[in-house]
C-alpha cells in the first residue's frame, strides 16, 4: 500500500507583533527570519546563542523565546 503523507500546515499567527512566524519554528524558519544560511543557524543553535528545544533529533525554537532573544540582542 502506497500512502502519501500530507504535510501538516504550520500554525502561523495573524498577530502583527509576531511577524507571521509559526508558534514552533524550524531551523529553516529561523534561518529565513534572520537572513542567515542553514549551516550558520545550526551553529548558533548548537552553541546556545539562540534558544532551542530538542525533540529527538529535531531542533525547534519556540516563537516567544526567539522573539525575546531578538529583542534582547537588537541594539
URJO-V881777 format. One record per pair of residues at least 12 apart in sequence whose C-alpha atoms are under 6 Angstrom apart, sorted by sequence separation. I is the first residue (numbers start at 1). J is the second residue. D is the distance in whole Angstrom. If there is no record, write none. Layout:
I/J/D  I/J/D
//
This chain:
26/60/5  25/60/6  25/61/5  24/61/6  24/62/5  24/63/6  23/63/5
//
